[in-house]
Amino acid sequence: MTDWNQKPYHSLDFHLKETFGKKVYKLALDGGMTCPNRDGTLGTGGCIFCSTGGSGDFAAPRTRSVKEQVEQAKKRVSGKIDETTGAYIAYFQSYTNTYAPLPYLESLFSETIALPEICALSIGTRPDCLPPETVALLSRLNEQKPVWVELGLQTIHKKTAAFIRRGYELSVFEDAHRRLKEAGLTVIVHVILGLPGESTEDMLNTVRYLANLRIDGIKLQLLHVLKGTDLDLLYKQHAFEIMSFPDYLSLVGQCIRLLPPETVIHRVSGDGPKSLLTAPMWSANKRLVLNSLAKYLKENGIFQGQDFHG
């Protein structure tokens, strides 16, 4: 068993300290883009779980410049970090952050990566919004500072992907992942645990698939039901059940066992804004979730890579 700073899994916190030699914080930013699932290209309602903020509910307002957004976001973590030595990851989170003309992306990302306090750039996007010229731009920026690309896969299962209105086939993800890796970029994949209609084995098969791809990083995101979403309507109609806390701890433990030791686990739960959260309410207590998971893993002797056969 490998010990990642007294954790039985390769956590993001450990990875950042190992890479940058200090505590690093993410700053959620808004690049002012939309999504093909919202502007009519693929659809107008977005994925069924996506809020009006486009999964960027914690981001600084898009009406401000990048520098102003960074300064505002820094204030949110000012009590946790020494600003004289602090380092930050600029995280473009809201909507689809490569869904814009190349000159706009080049200007936005170049301005961001040039800020001295920014040590890396993380870009949340869709695999169907990564044309060759955009990948080439990200590759060039990666020569200045690390660039991470976060892809919202959520599931490998075709039926579920259609239900959540993801809007692209698994082959599109595979192609994007291959091209990003060939360009030397770090790829982080988002998976939602607890999607309606998926069994435990379905969810574990998604994780097994990604483990065999040897992805750089993964976000294990608990399904949140947020107010105003189509998922919220279905939940209120009792169309599906949300995962219980004990079941979630067990599932995350199984996922951790399946992942290769080098894969960085960026998230093990997720926390939707309390003002928008319909369910599960236990997820709003982030400290409880993380402490309970740590206890569960320890008591059950679970560690990352335990069941990986790659």
C-alpha positions in Angstrom: 0.0 0.0 0.0 1.2 3.5 -0.9 0.7 6.3 1.6 -0.2 9.6 -0.1 0.4 11.9 2.9 -1.5 9.7 5.3 -4.3 9.0 2.8 -5.0 5.7 1.2 -5.5 7.4 -2.2 -3.6 9.8 -4.5 -5.4 13.0 -3.5 -5.2 16.3 -5.4 -3.8 18.0 -2.3 -0.9 15.6 -2.2 -0.3 15.9 -5.9 -0.2 19.7 -5.8 2.2 19.8 -2.9 4.4 17.3 -4.6 4.3 19.2 -7.9 4.5 22.8 -6.7 6.1 22.4 -3.2 3.4 24.4 -1.5 -0.3 24.6 -0.8 -2.2 25.5 -4.0 -5.8 26.7 -4.3 -8.2 26.7 -7.2 -9.9 29.9 -8.3 -13.2 29.3 -10.1 -13.4 31.7 -13.1 -16.0 32.4 -15.8 -14.8 32.8 -19.4 -18.1 34.1 -20.6 -18.9 31.1 -22.9 -22.0 29.1 -23.3 -22.5 25.4 -24.4 -23.7 23.7 -27.6 -26.2 22.0 -25.3 -27.7 25.4 -24.5 -27.4 27.6 -27.6 -29.4 25.4 -29.9 -26.5 23.6 -31.6 -27.3 20.4 -29.8 -30.1 21.6 -27.5 -31.4 24.4 -25.4 -31.9 22.9 -21.9 -28.4 21.7 -21.2 -27.8 18.4 -19.4 -30.6 17.5 -17.1 -28.5 18.0 -13.9 -26.9 21.3 -15.0 -27.9 24.5 -13.2 -28.4 27.9 -15.0 -24.8 28.6 -13.9 -23.5 25.9 -16.1 -21.8 24.0 -13.3 -19.9 27.1 -12.4 -22.1 28.3 -9.5 -19.0 29.1 -7.4 -17.3 31.1 -10.2 -16.7 34.9 -10.0 -19.1 37.0 -12.1 -18.4 36.9 -15.9 -19.0 40.6 -16.1 -15.5 41.2 -14.7 -12.1 41.0 -16.4 -9.9 38.0 -15.8 -7.7 39.9 -13.4 -10.7 41.2 -11.5 -12.2 37.8 -11.3 -8.9 36.4 -10.0 -8.6 39.1 -7.3 -12.2 38.5 -6.2 -11.7 34.7 -6.1 -8.5 35.1 -4.1 -10.4 37.0 -1.4 -12.6 33.9 -0.9 -9.6 31.8 0.2 -7.6 34.7 1.8 -8.1 33.2 5.2 -6.6 29.9 4.2 -3.5 30.9 2.3 -0.5 33.2 2.7 -0.9 35.6 -0.2 2.8 36.5 -0.2 3.7 32.9 -1.1 0.4 31.5 -2.3 -0.1 29.9 -5.7 -3.3 29.4 -7.6 -4.8 27.3 -10.3 -7.1 29.3 -12.7 -10.1 27.1 -13.2 -12.5 28.0 -16.0 -15.5 26.1 -14.8 -18.7 27.6 -16.1 -20.3 26.0 -19.2 -17.9 24.9 -22.0 -14.6 26.7 -21.9 -13.3 25.9 -25.4 -16.6 26.8 -27.1 -15.5 30.1 -28.6 -13.4 31.4 -31.6 -9.7 30.7 -31.4 -8.6 34.3 -31.1 -10.9 34.8 -28.1 -9.6 31.7 -26.4 -6.0 32.6 -27.1 -6.5 36.1 -25.6 -8.4 34.8 -22.5 -6.1 32.0 -21.6 -2.8 33.8 -22.4 -3.9 36.7 -20.2 -4.7 34.3 -17.4 -1.6 32.2 -17.6 0.6 35.3 -17.6 -0.5 36.3 -14.1 2.4 35.6 -11.8 0.3 34.1 -9.0 -1.2 31.5 -11.4 0.8 28.3 -11.5 -1.5 26.3 -13.7 -4.5 26.6 -15.9 -7.5 24.1 -15.7 -10.2 24.2 -18.4 -13.5 22.5 -18.1 -15.0 21.6 -21.4 -16.7 19.0 -23.6 -14.8 16.5 -25.8 -16.9 17.6 -28.8 -15.6 21.1 -28.5 -11.9 20.5 -29.0 -11.0 21.2 -32.6 -7.3 20.6 -33.6 -6.5 24.3 -33.6 -7.8 24.6 -30.0 -5.8 21.6 -28.8 -2.7 23.1 -30.5 -3.3 26.4 -28.6 -3.5 24.5 -25.3 -0.4 22.6 -26.1 1.5 25.8 -26.7 0.3 27.3 -23.4 1.3 24.1 -21.7 4.9 25.0 -22.5 4.6 28.0 -20.3 2.7 26.6 -17.3 0.8 23.3 -16.8 -2.5 23.1 -18.6 -5.2 20.7 -17.5 -8.3 19.8 -19.5 -11.3 18.6 -17.6 -13.8 16.5 -19.6 -17.3 15.9 -18.5 -17.8 12.2 -19.4 -20.1 11.3 -16.5 -20.8 7.8 -17.7 -19.8 5.3 -20.4 -23.3 3.9 -20.8 -25.2 5.0 -24.0 -28.6 4.8 -22.4 -27.7 7.0 -19.5 -25.8 9.4 -21.7 -29.0 9.8 -23.8 -31.1 10.2 -20.7 -29.0 13.0 -19.3 -28.7 14.7 -22.7 -25.0 14.6 -22.8 -25.0 15.1 -26.6 -22.0 13.0 -27.8 -20.9 9.4 -28.2 -18.3 7.6 -26.2 -16.1 7.5 -29.3 -15.9 11.3 -29.3 -14.5 11.2 -25.8 -12.0 8.6 -26.8 -10.8 10.6 -29.7 -10.5 13.8 -27.7 -8.6 12.0 -24.9 -6.2 10.5 -27.4 -5.5 13.9 -29.1 -5.1 15.7 -25.8 -2.6 13.2 -24.6 -0.7 13.2 -27.8 -0.4 17.0 -27.4 1.1 16.5 -23.9 -1.8 17.8 -21.9 -3.1 16.6 -18.5 -6.6 15.2 -18.8 -9.0 15.0 -15.8 -12.4 13.2 -16.3 -15.6 13.9 -14.5 -17.8 11.0 -13.4 -21.2 11.3 -11.8 -22.1 8.6 -9.3 -25.8 7.9 -8.7 -27.2 8.7 -12.1 -30.8 7.5 -12.5 -31.1 4.0 -13.8 -27.5 3.0 -13.2 -26.6 0.1 -11.0 -23.6 -0.1 -8.8 -21.9 -2.4 -11.4 -22.7 0.2 -14.2 -20.9 2.9 -12.2 -18.0 0.7 -11.4 -17.7 -0.3 -15.1 -17.3 3.4 -16.0 -14.5 3.7 -13.4 -12.9 0.4 -14.7 -13.0 1.8 -18.3 -11.2 5.0 -17.2 -8.7 3.0 -15.1 -7.7 1.0 -18.1 -7.2 4.3 -20.1 -4.8 5.3 -17.3 -6.3 8.8 -17.2 -4.3 11.5 -15.3 -7.0 12.5 -12.9 -10.6 11.8 -12.0 -13.4 13.6 -10.2 -15.9 11.3 -8.5 -19.0 13.6 -8.3 -22.0 12.6 -6.3 -25.2 13.3 -8.2 -26.7 16.5 -6.8 -30.2 17.6 -7.5 -30.2 21.3 -8.0 -33.3 23.6 -8.0 -34.5 24.7 -11.4 -33.0 21.7 -13.3 -34.9 19.1 -15.2 -33.4 16.6 -12.8 -35.1 18.5 -10.0 -38.5 18.0 -11.7 -38.0 14.3 -12.1 -36.9 14.0 -8.5 -40.0 15.8 -7.2 -42.1 13.4 -9.3 -40.4 10.4 -7.5 -38.9 9.2 -10.8 -35.7 8.0 -9.1 -34.1 7.7 -5.7 -31.0 9.6 -4.5 -28.1 7.6 -3.1 -27.9 7.2 0.7 -24.8 8.3 2.6 -23.7 4.8 3.6 -24.1 3.5 0.0 -22.1 6.4 -1.3 -19.2 5.8 1.0 -19.2 2.1 0.0 -19.3 3.0 -3.7 -16.5 5.5 -3.5 -14.4 2.9 -1.7 -14.9 0.5 -4.5 -14.0 3.1 -7.1 -10.8 4.0 -5.2 -9.8 0.3 -5.2 -10.2 0.1 -9.0 -8.1 3.1 -9.9 -4.3 2.8 -10.7 -2.1 4.3 -8.1 -0.8 7.1 -10.3 -4.3 8.5 -11.1 -4.9 11.7 -9.1 -8.3 11.7 -7.4 -9.4 15.4 -7.6 -12.7 14.9 -5.9 -14.5 12.3 -3.9 -17.9 14.0 -3.5 -18.6 17.5 -4.7 -20.6 20.2 -3.0 -23.4 22.0 -4.8 -24.4 25.5 -3.5 -26.6 25.1 -0.4 -29.0 27.7 -1.8 -29.7 25.5 -4.9 -29.5 22.0 -3.3 -32.6 19.9 -3.3 -31.0 16.6 -2.5 -29.2 14.8 -0.9 -29.0 17.3 2.0 -26.3 15.3 3.7 -23.9 16.3 0.9 -24.0 19.9 2.1 -21.8 19.0 5.1 -18.6 18.6 3.2 -16.5 18.0 6.3 -18.8 15.2 7.5 -18.5 13.5 4.1 -14.7 13.7 3.9 -14.2 12.7 7.6 -16.7 9.8 7.2 -15.0 8.6 4.0 -11.6 8.7 5.7 -12.9 6.6 8.6 -14.6 4.2 6.2 -11.5 3.6 4.1 -9.4 3.1 7.2 -11.8 0.7 8.9 -12.1 -1.4 5.8 -8.5 -1.4 4.7 -9.2 0.2 1.4 -6.5 1.8 -0.7 -6.1 3.0 -4.3 -5.0 0.4 -6.8 -6.1 -2.6 -4.6 -8.2 -4.1 -7.4 -6.5 -2.5 -10.4 -5.5 -5.1 -13.0 -4.0 -3.1 -15.9 
